[in-house]
Amino acid sequence: MSWIALRALVRKDLLLYFTDRRAVIMGFIAPIAIASFFGSIFSGQGNSEAARIPIAIVDEDGGAVSRAVVSGAQGDKTLKVTTPARAAARAAVRAGSITVAVVIPAGFGDAAGRAFFGGGTPPPVTMWFDPSHAAELGMVRGIMTQHVMGAVSKEMFGGPAGQQMVGESLKGLDALNMPADQKDALRTLLQSVQRLSSSSPQTGGGGRGFTMPYTVAEEAVTSQASIPYNGYAHSFAGMGTQFILFAAIDLGIGILLERQRGLWKRLRSAPLSRLLLLGGKALSGATIGIVTMLVAFAFAIVVFKVRIAGSVAGFLAITAAFAIMAATFGLLIAALGNTPGGTRGVSILATLLMVMLGGAWVPSFIFPAWLQRVTVVIPVRWAVDGLDAMTWRGLGLSAAVLPTLVLLGFSLLFGSLALARFRWEEA
């Protein structure tokens, strides 16, 4: 009996929704249009504590120069530096917890010293970066250039390795392929550096080199090299969550209108529990939310080549969990609201704040550091980050477990409050 009644309630709500063609079209077209706009803006790209750029430095050299580079970067107020192992650093970039990973290869100090005086090939420094933070890559590259040049020049002009390198450069100067006058000028410079180092070996010179002491090999880290970063994936996740919440507002306002007209008072006389009636509303609202997200992403897949590079099951789980959360949010609106008109404005404001703080409009990494920490209590943040993980990040099903559980936890909280506070009649 309960199952038949529940099915009838859900079927009635879905028929009413899909017979309103204008509402259906707006429910599907609006998120697609706005997501397309935001995706075109962010597809490749403080009055408080500034958020430091999280980077990892993998020091495979361990020499004086590389240690000085790491020390200088750790003291930089723009960077938040960790020093994990190579595999852990790459995994952190892929998961999005690290923006850039800098790999200093073995033998870097010696090779950079030779290249500093034009006598060798610049060693390659690899930078793995999160492609959704491409703008920050340039900042990290410039900052690392500063610290590398400072460390190399200091060692070459004042350190023991520099003295040895200058001596070797003088011995091999005649073998260099350069004009005689340039060799003479370079010999004079190296002899001057040698005398300076001998007279005051503890003084760092900090001078400029003649060549860039390293090259950068940049690699965008996603799930597969054949699938590049697609900013439309994030914008469609954000706009999809926003319009599912708007549909939840309509669900809550609809319940208030039905109560205002006395419908819920009449339903109270039927052999249907309050849990069954509210559960039917939640199920129909969740179904509409799931369909909205799937239609939006189907459009993104066909038109903008968005790919679910991670787990399809994880994508569906996060979508369903968020749709259920939004539906219970709609029930909470109905339980706490008084008049439909007054409740609508407050609900829209709350929804827009959740969407904005949850990173649906713009990625949350541009927020101040304190705000990034606070927004973990916003369910939209979990949904957007989870959908990013399942689409362009290409993470596995395990990465969908926590967002799904958190969203279901919000659903349980909102649903319980709605069930406890719901009134059959207008106050």
TILO-387671 format. One record per residue (C-alpha): residue in one letter; x negated, y, z negated; residue number from 1. Coordinates in nm, 4 decimals, decimal comma. Example, Ala and Ser with C-alpha at 12.3 -4.5 7.8 and 13.67 -1.06 7.14 Angstrom:
<node "A"; <-1,2300; -0,4500; -0,7800>; 1> <node "S"; <-1,3670; -0,1060; -0,7140>; 2> 
This chain:
<node "M"; <0,0000; 0,0000; 0,0000>; 1> <node "S"; <-0,2770; 0,2436; -0,0955>; 2> <node "W"; <-0,4776; 0,1686; 0,2202>; 3> <node "I"; <-0,1715; 0,2212; 0,4441>; 4> <node "A"; <-0,0943; 0,5507; 0,2730>; 5> <node "L"; <-0,4553; 0,6671; 0,2958>; 6> <node "R"; <-0,4706; 0,5810; 0,6656>; 7> <node "A"; <-0,1465; 0,7693; 0,7273>; 8> <node "L"; <-0,2737; 1,0790; 0,5442>; 9> <node "V"; <-0,6008; 1,0827; 0,7391>; 10> <node "R"; <-0,4267; 1,0197; 1,0698>; 11> <node "K"; <-0,1864; 1,3069; 1,0046>; 12> <node "D"; <-0,4690; 1,5512; 0,9310>; 13> <node "L"; <-0,6705; 1,4479; 1,2356>; 14> <node "L"; <-0,3690; 1,4755; 1,4663>; 15> <node "L"; <-0,2934; 1,8234; 1,3347>; 16> <node "Y"; <-0,6569; 1,9274; 1,3852>; 17> <node "F"; <-0,6962; 1,7932; 1,7379>; 18> <node "T"; <-0,3590; 1,9243; 1,8588>; 19> <node "D"; <-0,4810; 2,2794; 1,7924>; 20> <node "R"; <-0,6929; 2,3089; 2,1070>; 21> <node "R"; <-0,8210; 2,6558; 2,0263>; 22> <node "A"; <-0,9513; 2,5449; 1,6858>; 23> <node "V"; <-1,1116; 2,2330; 1,8348>; 24> <node "I"; <-1,2832; 2,4309; 2,1112>; 25> <node "M"; <-1,4134; 2,6910; 1,8668>; 26> <node "G"; <-1,5251; 2,4194; 1,6272>; 27> <node "F"; <-1,7399; 2,2645; 1,9008>; 28> <node "I"; <-1,8357; 2,5623; 2,1205>; 29> <node "A"; <-1,9351; 2,8096; 1,8467>; 30> <node "P"; <-2,2123; 2,5979; 1,6872>; 31> <node "I"; <-2,3439; 2,5021; 2,0307>; 32> <node "A"; <-2,3562; 2,8635; 2,1506>; 33> <node "I"; <-2,5175; 3,0051; 1,8369>; 34> <node "A"; <-2,7630; 2,7149; 1,8063>; 35> <node "S"; <-2,8668; 2,7682; 2,1686>; 36> <node "F"; <-2,9349; 3,1343; 2,0930>; 37> <node "F"; <-3,1428; 3,0673; 1,7829>; 38> <node "G"; <-3,3238; 2,7821; 1,9550>; 39> <node "S"; <-3,4300; 3,0122; 2,2389>; 40> <node "I"; <-3,5816; 3,2496; 1,9820>; 41> <node "F"; <-3,7565; 3,0005; 1,7555>; 42> <node "S"; <-3,8346; 2,7227; 1,9987>; 43> <node "G"; <-4,2109; 2,7767; 1,9704>; 44> <node "Q"; <-4,2656; 2,9841; 1,7007>; 45> <node "G"; <-4,2845; 4,0438; 0,1138>; 46> <node "N"; <-4,1792; 4,2337; -0,1799>; 47> <node "S"; <-4,2769; 3,9490; -0,4088>; 48> <node "E"; <-4,5304; 3,6712; -0,4368>; 49> <node "A"; <-4,6483; 3,5836; -0,0894>; 50> <node "A"; <-4,6221; 3,2199; 0,0093>; 51> <node "R"; <-4,9692; 3,0800; 0,0743>; 52> <node "I"; <-5,0251; 2,8731; 0,3843>; 53> <node "P"; <-5,0740; 2,5105; 0,2715>; 54> <node "I"; <-5,3762; 2,3608; 0,4478>; 55> <node "A"; <-5,5933; 2,0547; 0,3973>; 56> <node "I"; <-5,9685; 2,0466; 0,4554>; 57> <node "V"; <-6,1244; 1,7070; 0,5224>; 58> <node "D"; <-6,4985; 1,7445; 0,4541>; 59> <node "E"; <-6,6689; 1,4512; 0,6254>; 60> <node "D"; <-7,0086; 1,6250; 0,6161>; 61> <node "G"; <-7,0552; 1,7010; 0,2467>; 62> <node "G"; <-7,3526; 1,9291; 0,3076>; 63> <node "A"; <-7,4260; 2,2743; 0,1718>; 64> <node "V"; <-7,2568; 2,4512; 0,4642>; 65> <node "S"; <-6,9347; 2,2475; 0,4554>; 66> <node "R"; <-6,9127; 2,2777; 0,0756>; 67> <node "A"; <-6,9469; 2,6546; 0,1080>; 68> <node "V"; <-6,6710; 2,6583; 0,3710>; 69> <node "V"; <-6,4367; 2,4651; 0,1416>; 70> <node "S"; <-6,5227; 2,6874; -0,1554>; 71> <node "G"; <-6,4631; 3,0044; 0,0450>; 72> <node "A"; <-6,1270; 2,8794; 0,1747>; 73> <node "Q"; <-6,0168; 2,7774; -0,1761>; 74> <node "G"; <-6,0851; 3,1292; -0,2948>; 75> <node "D"; <-5,8862; 3,2873; -0,0127>; 76> <node "K"; <-5,5589; 3,4383; -0,1383>; 77> <node "T"; <-5,3837; 3,3561; 0,1894>; 78> <node "L"; <-5,4462; 2,9804; 0,1742>; 79> <node "K"; <-5,3413; 2,6976; -0,0547>; 80> <node "V"; <-5,6168; 2,4412; -0,0024>; 81> <node "T"; <-5,6205; 2,0700; -0,0791>; 82> <node "T"; <-5,8946; 1,8211; 0,0107>; 83> <node "P"; <-5,7320; 1,4836; 0,0879>; 84> <node "A"; <-5,8746; 1,1968; 0,2907>; 85> <node "R"; <-5,8460; 1,2031; 0,6701>; 86> <node "A"; <-5,5445; 0,9714; 0,7015>; 87> <node "A"; <-5,3580; 1,1396; 0,4154>; 88> <node "A"; <-5,4146; 1,4829; 0,5690>; 89> <node "R"; <-5,2729; 1,3797; 0,9058>; 90> <node "A"; <-4,9716; 1,2157; 0,7394>; 91> <node "A"; <-4,9080; 1,5316; 0,5356>; 92> <node "V"; <-4,9062; 1,7454; 0,8521>; 93> <node "R"; <-4,6634; 1,5066; 1,0191>; 94> <node "A"; <-4,4333; 1,5105; 0,7144>; 95> <node "G"; <-4,4376; 1,8907; 0,7046>; 96> <node "S"; <-4,5953; 1,9340; 0,3593>; 97> <node "I"; <-4,9177; 2,0695; 0,5119>; 98> <node "T"; <-4,9242; 2,3332; 0,7873>; 99> <node "V"; <-5,2786; 2,2778; 0,9171>; 100> <node "A"; <-5,5419; 2,0126; 0,8445>; 101> <node "V"; <-5,9027; 2,1102; 0,9207>; 102> <node "V"; <-6,1463; 1,8220; 0,9772>; 103> <node "I"; <-6,5153; 1,9131; 0,9330>; 104> <node "P"; <-6,7134; 1,6308; 1,1010>; 105> <node "A"; <-7,0240; 1,4600; 0,9694>; 106> <node "G"; <-7,3415; 1,6451; 1,0617>; 107> <node "F"; <-7,1541; 1,9740; 1,0919>; 108> <node "G"; <-7,4032; 2,1817; 0,8911>; 109> <node "D"; <-7,7086; 2,0828; 1,0951>; 110> <node "A"; <-7,5289; 2,1097; 1,4302>; 111> <node "A"; <-7,3739; 2,4463; 1,3414>; 112> <node "G"; <-7,7133; 2,5766; 1,2332>; 113> <node "R"; <-7,8723; 2,4849; 1,5666>; 114> <node "A"; <-7,5796; 2,6328; 1,7559>; 115> <node "F"; <-7,6055; 2,9473; 1,5440>; 116> <node "F"; <-7,9400; 3,0258; 1,7014>; 117> <node "G"; <-7,8355; 2,9085; 2,0469>; 118> <node "G"; <-8,0339; 2,5875; 2,0349>; 119> <node "G"; <-7,7631; 2,3245; 2,0297>; 120> <node "T"; <-7,4078; 2,2258; 2,1144>; 121> <node "P"; <-7,1428; 2,3683; 1,8770>; 122> <node "P"; <-6,9898; 2,0873; 1,6694>; 123> <node "P"; <-6,6139; 2,0261; 1,7128>; 124> <node "V"; <-6,3865; 2,1135; 1,4207>; 125> <node "T"; <-6,0483; 1,9426; 1,4624>; 126> <node "M"; <-5,7298; 2,1192; 1,3526>; 127> <node "W"; <-5,4094; 1,9168; 1,3215>; 128> <node "F"; <-5,1127; 2,1486; 1,2887>; 129> <node "D"; <-4,7390; 2,1403; 1,2329>; 130> <node "P"; <-4,5934; 2,2635; 1,5663>; 131> <node "S"; <-4,3016; 2,4344; 1,3937>; 132> <node "H"; <-4,5582; 2,6652; 1,2259>; 133> <node "A"; <-4,7468; 2,7606; 1,5403>; 134> <node "A"; <-4,7671; 3,1269; 1,4360>; 135> <node "E"; <-4,9599; 3,0323; 1,1223>; 136> <node "L"; <-5,2148; 2,8296; 1,3174>; 137> <node "G"; <-5,3709; 3,1486; 1,4548>; 138> <node "M"; <-5,4013; 3,2905; 1,1035>; 139> <node "V"; <-5,5694; 2,9760; 0,9743>; 140> <node "R"; <-5,8049; 2,9681; 1,2737>; 141> <node "G"; <-5,9164; 3,3271; 1,2112>; 142> <node "I"; <-5,9593; 3,2762; 0,8360>; 143> <node "M"; <-6,1619; 2,9590; 0,8870>; 144> <node "T"; <-6,3813; 3,1389; 1,1413>; 145> <node "Q"; <-6,4644; 3,3956; 0,8747>; 146> <node "H"; <-6,5570; 3,1361; 0,6143>; 147> <node "V"; <-6,7539; 2,9183; 0,8538>; 148> <node "M"; <-6,9537; 3,2121; 0,9883>; 149> <node "G"; <-7,0229; 3,3315; 0,6343>; 150> <node "A"; <-7,1356; 2,9878; 0,5156>; 151> <node "V"; <-7,3520; 2,9132; 0,8200>; 152> <node "S"; <-7,5175; 3,2553; 0,8314>; 153> <node "K"; <-7,5889; 3,2517; 0,4576>; 154> <node "E"; <-7,7526; 2,9113; 0,4793>; 155> <node "M"; <-7,9504; 2,9989; 0,7930>; 156> <node "F"; <-8,0874; 3,3243; 0,6519>; 157> <node "G"; <-8,1429; 3,2244; 0,2910>; 158> <node "G"; <-8,0958; 2,8549; 0,2208>; 159> <node "P"; <-8,3498; 2,5702; 0,2312>; 160> <node "A"; <-8,1709; 2,4071; 0,5230>; 161> <node "G"; <-8,1930; 2,7381; 0,7068>; 162> <node "Q"; <-8,5676; 2,7619; 0,6561>; 163> <node "Q"; <-8,6095; 2,4113; 0,7921>; 164> <node "M"; <-8,3791; 2,4879; 1,0858>; 165> <node "V"; <-8,5702; 2,8066; 1,1728>; 166> <node "G"; <-8,8959; 2,6139; 1,1711>; 167> <node "E"; <-8,7547; 2,3460; 1,3998>; 168> <node "S"; <-8,6092; 2,6120; 1,6299>; 169> <node "L"; <-8,9491; 2,7818; 1,6618>; 170> <node "K"; <-9,1152; 2,4507; 1,7474>; 171> <node "G"; <-8,8568; 2,3689; 2,0132>; 172> <node "L"; <-8,8302; 2,7200; 2,1531>; 173> <node "D"; <-9,0537; 2,6558; 2,4537>; 174> <node "A"; <-8,8278; 2,3679; 2,5650>; 175> <node "L"; <-8,5208; 2,5911; 2,5875>; 176> <node "N"; <-8,3943; 2,6774; 2,9347>; 177> <node "M"; <-8,3863; 3,0595; 2,9165>; 178> <node "P"; <-8,5797; 3,3532; 3,0638>; 179> <node "A"; <-8,9224; 3,4270; 2,9148>; 180> <node "D"; <-8,8241; 3,7680; 2,7799>; 181> <node "Q"; <-8,5270; 3,6190; 2,5960>; 182> <node "K"; <-8,7526; 3,3497; 2,4500>; 183> <node "D"; <-8,9887; 3,6169; 2,3230>; 184> <node "A"; <-8,7011; 3,8124; 2,1673>; 185> <node "L"; <-8,5620; 3,4995; 2,0048>; 186> <node "R"; <-8,9084; 3,4004; 1,8766>; 187> <node "T"; <-8,9490; 3,7430; 1,7194>; 188> <node "L"; <-8,6067; 3,7165; 1,5539>; 189> <node "L"; <-8,6723; 3,3652; 1,4208>; 190> <node "Q"; <-9,0110; 3,4694; 1,2818>; 191> <node "S"; <-8,8456; 3,7663; 1,1106>; 192> <node "V"; <-8,5811; 3,5366; 0,9598>; 193> <node "Q"; <-8,8562; 3,3000; 0,8470>; 194> <node "R"; <-9,0450; 3,5812; 0,6716>; 195> <node "L"; <-8,7217; 3,7095; 0,5132>; 196> <node "S"; <-8,6341; 3,3642; 0,3804>; 197> <node "S"; <-8,9849; 3,3122; 0,2425>; 198> <node "S"; <-8,9908; 3,6469; 0,0641>; 199> <node "S"; <-8,6422; 3,6242; -0,0913>; 200> <node "P"; <-8,5089; 3,2701; -0,0611>; 201> <node "Q"; <-8,2178; 3,3316; -0,2995>; 202> <node "T"; <-8,0696; 3,6212; -0,1050>; 203> <node "G"; <-7,7923; 3,5351; 0,1373>; 204> <node "G"; <-7,8253; 3,7313; 0,4574>; 205> <node "G"; <-7,4681; 3,7178; 0,5750>; 206> <node "G"; <-7,5802; 3,8306; 0,9214>; 207> <node "R"; <-7,4191; 3,7521; 1,2515>; 208> <node "G"; <-7,4965; 3,4558; 1,4705>; 209> <node "F"; <-7,5675; 3,4575; 1,8370>; 210> <node "T"; <-7,3137; 3,1944; 1,9344>; 211> <node "M"; <-6,9899; 3,0620; 1,7850>; 212> <node "P"; <-7,1050; 2,7801; 1,5570>; 213> <node "Y"; <-6,8088; 2,5521; 1,6254>; 214> <node "T"; <-6,5286; 2,4777; 1,8670>; 215> <node "V"; <-6,1670; 2,3944; 1,7815>; 216> <node "A"; <-5,9764; 2,0939; 1,9134>; 217> <node "E"; <-5,6075; 2,1662; 1,8410>; 218> <node "E"; <-5,3509; 1,8875; 1,8372>; 219> <node "A"; <-4,9791; 1,9210; 1,7607>; 220> <node "V"; <-4,8839; 1,6307; 1,5337>; 221> <node "T"; <-4,5372; 1,4875; 1,5972>; 222> <node "S"; <-4,4045; 1,1331; 1,6088>; 223> <node "Q"; <-4,5326; 1,0664; 1,9592>; 224> <node "A"; <-4,7715; 1,2584; 2,1798>; 225> <node "S"; <-4,5268; 1,2184; 2,4688>; 226> <node "I"; <-4,2497; 1,3987; 2,2763>; 227> <node "P"; <-4,3439; 1,7657; 2,2205>; 228> <node "Y"; <-4,1950; 1,9857; 1,9503>; 229> <node "N"; <-3,8496; 2,1109; 2,0454>; 230> <node "G"; <-3,7262; 2,4092; 1,8430>; 231> <node "Y"; <-3,3682; 2,3469; 1,9538>; 232> <node "A"; <-3,3577; 2,0437; 1,7222>; 233> <node "H"; <-3,3889; 2,2700; 1,4171>; 234> <node "S"; <-3,1411; 2,5294; 1,5443>; 235> <node "F"; <-2,8747; 2,2675; 1,6195>; 236> <node "A"; <-2,9256; 2,1105; 1,2760>; 237> <node "G"; <-2,8787; 2,4531; 1,1168>; 238> <node "M"; <-2,5754; 2,5602; 1,3158>; 239> <node "G"; <-2,4183; 2,2157; 1,2865>; 240> <node "T"; <-2,4329; 2,2305; 0,9076>; 241> <node "Q"; <-2,2977; 2,5860; 0,9087>; 242> <node "F"; <-1,9873; 2,5045; 1,1112>; 243> <node "I"; <-1,9195; 2,1851; 0,9211>; 244> <node "L"; <-1,9038; 2,4043; 0,6094>; 245> <node "F"; <-1,6719; 2,6454; 0,7908>; 246> <node "A"; <-1,4452; 2,3481; 0,8693>; 247> <node "A"; <-1,4566; 2,2613; 0,4982>; 248> <node "I"; <-1,3344; 2,6123; 0,4169>; 249> <node "D"; <-1,0409; 2,5583; 0,6518>; 250> <node "L"; <-0,9734; 2,2281; 0,4736>; 251> <node "G"; <-0,9615; 2,4002; 0,1347>; 252> <node "I"; <-0,7506; 2,6930; 0,2554>; 253> <node "G"; <-0,5136; 2,4452; 0,4217>; 254> <node "I"; <-0,4598; 2,2691; 0,0904>; 255> <node "L"; <-0,3906; 2,6029; -0,0787>; 256> <node "L"; <-0,1334; 2,6896; 0,1894>; 257> <node "E"; <0,0359; 2,3517; 0,1486>; 258> <node "R"; <0,0496; 2,4019; -0,2287>; 259> <node "Q"; <0,1875; 2,7537; -0,1797>; 260> <node "R"; <0,4679; 2,6109; 0,0342>; 261> <node "G"; <0,5530; 2,3506; -0,2302>; 262> <node "L"; <0,4319; 2,0490; -0,0309>; 263> <node "W"; <0,2062; 1,9162; -0,3072>; 264> <node "K"; <0,4868; 1,9480; -0,5577>; 265> <node "R"; <0,7000; 1,7209; -0,3385>; 266> <node "L"; <0,4102; 1,4788; -0,2842>; 267> <node "R"; <0,3816; 1,4467; -0,6594>; 268> <node "S"; <0,7125; 1,2616; -0,6634>; 269> <node "A"; <0,5796; 1,0019; -0,4167>; 270> <node "P"; <0,4025; 0,6859; -0,5454>; 271> <node "L"; <0,0632; 0,8354; -0,4541>; 272> <node "S"; <-0,2088; 0,9238; -0,6997>; 273> <node "R"; <-0,3920; 1,2536; -0,6981>; 274> <node "L"; <-0,7156; 1,0625; -0,6237>; 275> <node "L"; <-0,5599; 0,9029; -0,3161>; 276> <node "L"; <-0,4225; 1,2316; -0,1821>; 277> <node "L"; <-0,7472; 1,4237; -0,2328>; 278> <node "G"; <-0,9465; 1,1279; -0,1035>; 279> <node "G"; <-0,7426; 1,1294; 0,2163>; 280> <node "K"; <-0,8108; 1,4998; 0,2639>; 281> <node "A"; <-1,1829; 1,4441; 0,2027>; 282> <node "L"; <-1,1972; 1,1537; 0,4470>; 283> <node "S"; <-1,0292; 1,3464; 0,7253>; 284> <node "G"; <-1,2515; 1,6488; 0,6604>; 285> <node "A"; <-1,5645; 1,4319; 0,6646>; 286> <node "T"; <-1,4555; 1,2730; 0,9921>; 287> <node "I"; <-1,4162; 1,6154; 1,1538>; 288> <node "G"; <-1,7593; 1,7158; 1,0236>; 289> <node "I"; <-1,9300; 1,4047; 1,1629>; 290> <node "V"; <-1,7664; 1,4531; 1,5032>; 291> <node "T"; <-1,8731; 1,8204; 1,5081>; 292> <node "M"; <-2,2380; 1,7343; 1,4394>; 293> <node "L"; <-2,2447; 1,4493; 1,6905>; 294> <node "V"; <-2,0909; 1,6622; 1,9663>; 295> <node "A"; <-2,3391; 1,9434; 1,8996>; 296> <node "F"; <-2,6391; 1,7103; 1,9112>; 297> <node "A"; <-2,5051; 1,5304; 2,2167>; 298> <node "F"; <-2,5048; 1,8678; 2,3944>; 299> <node "A"; <-2,8580; 1,9402; 2,2654>; 300> <node "I"; <-2,9829; 1,6008; 2,3856>; 301> <node "V"; <-2,8366; 1,6413; 2,7347>; 302> <node "V"; <-2,9084; 2,0110; 2,7939>; 303> <node "F"; <-3,2162; 2,0914; 2,5835>; 304> <node "K"; <-3,3803; 1,7460; 2,5797>; 305> <node "V"; <-3,3682; 1,7172; 2,2014>; 306> <node "R"; <-3,4676; 1,3698; 2,0894>; 307> <node "I"; <-3,3980; 1,1718; 1,7738>; 308> <node "A"; <-3,7590; 1,0603; 1,7586>; 309> <node "G"; <-3,7269; 0,9123; 1,4110>; 310> <node "S"; <-3,4586; 0,6829; 1,2743>; 311> <node "V"; <-3,1156; 0,6955; 1,4374>; 312> <node "A"; <-2,9694; 0,5213; 1,1320>; 313> <node "G"; <-3,1306; 0,7864; 0,9108>; 314> <node "F"; <-2,9881; 1,0636; 1,1288>; 315> <node "L"; <-2,6386; 0,9153; 1,1032>; 316> <node "A"; <-2,6752; 0,8648; 0,7260>; 317> <node "I"; <-2,7737; 1,2271; 0,6649>; 318> <node "T"; <-2,4975; 1,3511; 0,8958>; 319> <node "A"; <-2,2348; 1,1407; 0,7184>; 320> <node "A"; <-2,3622; 1,2366; 0,3714>; 321> <node "F"; <-2,3542; 1,6072; 0,4564>; 322> <node "A"; <-2,0058; 1,5794; 0,6096>; 323> <node "I"; <-1,8808; 1,4104; 0,2908>; 324> <node "M"; <-2,0476; 1,6795; 0,0801>; 325> <node "A"; <-1,8842; 1,9531; 0,2891>; 326> <node "A"; <-1,5420; 1,7866; 0,2575>; 327> <node "T"; <-1,5694; 1,7680; -0,1216>; 328> <node "F"; <-1,6839; 2,1319; -0,1179>; 329> <node "G"; <-1,3563; 2,2090; 0,0602>; 330> <node "L"; <-1,1641; 2,0242; -0,2104>; 331> <node "L"; <-1,3490; 2,2264; -0,4746>; 332> <node "I"; <-1,2466; 2,5465; -0,2970>; 333> <node "A"; <-0,8838; 2,4334; -0,3152>; 334> <node "A"; <-0,9157; 2,3336; -0,6812>; 335> <node "L"; <-1,0712; 2,6606; -0,7957>; 336> <node "G"; <-0,8933; 2,8998; -0,5599>; 337> <node "N"; <-0,5760; 3,0923; -0,6255>; 338> <node "T"; <-0,4346; 3,2589; -0,3140>; 339> <node "P"; <-0,5491; 3,1547; 0,0368>; 340> <node "G"; <-0,6425; 3,5097; 0,1342>; 341> <node "G"; <-0,8584; 3,5835; -0,1681>; 342> <node "T"; <-1,0213; 3,2437; -0,1678>; 343> <node "R"; <-1,1209; 3,2591; 0,1996>; 344> <node "G"; <-1,3451; 3,5643; 0,1552>; 345> <node "V"; <-1,5279; 3,4225; -0,1464>; 346> <node "S"; <-1,5707; 3,0858; 0,0244>; 347> <node "I"; <-1,7150; 3,2396; 0,3400>; 348> <node "L"; <-1,9615; 3,4421; 0,1332>; 349> <node "A"; <-2,0716; 3,1333; -0,0619>; 350> <node "T"; <-2,1092; 2,9354; 0,2585>; 351> <node "L"; <-2,3153; 3,2029; 0,4323>; 352> <node "L"; <-2,5456; 3,2245; 0,1300>; 353> <node "M"; <-2,5926; 2,8471; 0,1297>; 354> <node "V"; <-2,6648; 2,8447; 0,5017>; 355> <node "M"; <-2,9069; 3,1361; 0,4836>; 356> <node "L"; <-3,0972; 3,0068; 0,1789>; 357> <node "G"; <-3,0930; 2,6505; 0,3093>; 358> <node "G"; <-3,3039; 2,7387; 0,6137>; 359> <node "A"; <-3,0272; 2,6896; 0,8699>; 360> <node "W"; <-3,0738; 3,0311; 1,0303>; 361> <node "V"; <-3,4518; 3,0590; 1,0074>; 362> <node "P"; <-3,7045; 2,8018; 0,8756>; 363> <node "S"; <-3,7441; 2,8195; 0,4988>; 364> <node "F"; <-4,1249; 2,8452; 0,5143>; 365> <node "I"; <-4,0989; 3,2207; 0,5849>; 366> <node "F"; <-3,9247; 3,2767; 0,2483>; 367> <node "P"; <-4,1211; 3,4078; -0,0536>; 368> <node "A"; <-4,2815; 3,1343; -0,2605>; 369> <node "W"; <-4,0345; 3,1671; -0,5514>; 370> <node "L"; <-3,7375; 3,1424; -0,3158>; 371> <node "Q"; <-3,8766; 2,8308; -0,1501>; 372> <node "R"; <-3,8826; 2,6663; -0,4924>; 373> <node "V"; <-3,5282; 2,7783; -0,5798>; 374> <node "T"; <-3,3653; 2,6597; -0,2574>; 375> <node "V"; <-3,4148; 2,2919; -0,3420>; 376> <node "V"; <-3,0820; 2,3207; -0,5284>; 377> <node "I"; <-2,9049; 2,4168; -0,2026>; 378> <node "P"; <-2,7519; 2,1121; -0,0275>; 379> <node "V"; <-2,7973; 2,2711; 0,3158>; 380> <node "R"; <-3,1750; 2,2712; 0,2596>; 381> <node "W"; <-3,1727; 1,8928; 0,2141>; 382> <node "A"; <-2,9551; 1,8409; 0,5204>; 383> <node "V"; <-3,1613; 2,0626; 0,7522>; 384> <node "D"; <-3,4956; 1,9218; 0,6348>; 385> <node "G"; <-3,3608; 1,5687; 0,6651>; 386> <node "L"; <-3,2295; 1,6236; 1,0174>; 387> <node "D"; <-3,5638; 1,7796; 1,1164>; 388> <node "A"; <-3,7381; 1,4692; 0,9842>; 389> <node "M"; <-3,5155; 1,2412; 1,1903>; 390> <node "T"; <-3,5410; 1,4442; 1,5136>; 391> <node "W"; <-3,8638; 1,6179; 1,6140>; 392> <node "R"; <-4,0765; 1,5054; 1,3191>; 393> <node "G"; <-4,0045; 1,1434; 1,4078>; 394> <node "L"; <-4,0174; 1,0095; 1,0508>; 395> <node "G"; <-3,8777; 0,6712; 0,9599>; 396> <node "L"; <-3,5669; 0,5642; 0,7728>; 397> <node "S"; <-3,7422; 0,6017; 0,4371>; 398> <node "A"; <-3,7598; 0,9799; 0,4882>; 399> <node "A"; <-3,3777; 0,9897; 0,5107>; 400> <node "V"; <-3,3163; 0,8119; 0,1795>; 401> <node "L"; <-3,3787; 1,1042; -0,0572>; 402> <node "P"; <-3,1820; 1,3683; 0,1429>; 403> <node "T"; <-2,8920; 1,1239; 0,1770>; 404> <node "L"; <-2,8862; 1,0441; -0,1948>; 405> <node "V"; <-2,9107; 1,4118; -0,2917>; 406> <node "L"; <-2,6228; 1,5049; -0,0595>; 407> <node "L"; <-2,4116; 1,2190; -0,1936>; 408> <node "G"; <-2,4939; 1,3411; -0,5448>; 409> <node "F"; <-2,3595; 1,6856; -0,4548>; 410> <node "S"; <-2,0523; 1,5123; -0,3100>; 411> <node "L"; <-1,9919; 1,3286; -0,6359>; 412> <node "L"; <-2,0326; 1,6504; -0,8340>; 413> <node "F"; <-1,7998; 1,8571; -0,6141>; 414> <node "G"; <-1,5442; 1,5774; -0,5868>; 415> <node "S"; <-1,5338; 1,5181; -0,9618>; 416> <node "L"; <-1,4868; 1,8881; -1,0339>; 417> <node "A"; <-1,2158; 1,9137; -0,7710>; 418> <node "L"; <-1,0305; 1,6121; -0,9098>; 419> <node "A"; <-1,0498; 1,7448; -1,2650>; 420> <node "R"; <-0,9463; 2,1020; -1,1821>; 421> <node "F"; <-0,6845; 2,0460; -0,9097>; 422> <node "R"; <-0,3352; 2,1812; -0,9794>; 423> <node "W"; <-0,0195; 2,0445; -0,8170>; 424> <node "E"; <0,1518; 2,3824; -0,8289>; 425> <node "E"; <0,0404; 2,7434; -0,7890>; 426> <node "A"; <-0,0717; 2,9052; -1,1102>; 427> 
